[in-house]
């Protein structure tokens, strides 16, 4: 009997999928416990704050607090994962290979825009996942999501189809983190969970077409992956510059549609309204000293065109920046107090 294409794909990709274990010092973990987390005292004693059981603490005083997945993209130890998986600067990260070998992970870069990160382990001769091309995906195409969850649910696999392309969602890496818009995502009904977040979404040729990234809580069969092309650009930057280089404009904005135009009594129903995105921006729609500031852009301006292209809900500034380079000069058509003018900005490097 001929082997299923899905089984062949899993056997091809699985050896290159890794677990990423997150550990923190016991003192740091206990400091982060909620202040109201108490356990009853014994024999009439007053309640005491909860402490981490000793069985969960290793010889170095470290506690395993979470994890995710990743996948090897170069045999010398380069691994792709989600930025939110390795986002805690106080944590240590350990990569567990499919053959159970463990390596300390060195974080090479975190993409400032996409939920992608690159880590390195010191070893050679690893199996790799070949990178595909997400721009060639078609609705209904079969895909497989693969991942490991802390070594507990190792070799977690789910299959499905491409349910949507170029999706945009608001996502939070942590419950108390500010929401961040993620755009251009691949939607799939292949189950993506905490275990295979950061692992590869692959086509039936065994090529990674996405990095599993997000789920919608309360919904079924709705998962999202970051197109592999964004991660491929990051890898190219690492090889050329030793870091990710992303162009930076320095403007925060809301995309205007008919609803927002009516609500705010605006004179146009398209464009990017320059304004803070949230409380974390401390009232700044323009980053001080940024290319946008040097170009004379001000809060409450509306950027109508960017690099000769009309801006609207489906074509925001960030989509154009994704295909530009540091040092590029871009022209913008801006509306201010009922008058239009053009200005130019030279894109700097996002830090």
Protein Blocks (a to p, Z undefined) as FASTA:
>chain_A
ZZdfklmmmmmmmmmpccddddddfklmmmmpcfklccddeehiacddddddfklpcfko
pacfbdcddddfbfnopacddfklmmcfkbccddddfkopacddddfbdcfkbccddddd
ddehiacdddddfklpcehiacdddddeehlagoiacddddfbghiacdddfbfkbccdd
dehiacdfbdcdfklgoiacddfkopafbdcfbdcehiahiacdddfklmmmmmmmmmmn
opacdddehpacddddfklmmmnopabfgdjddddfbfklnopabdghiaklmnopaehi
acfbgghiacdfklcfklmmmmpcehiacdddddeehiacdddddddddZZ
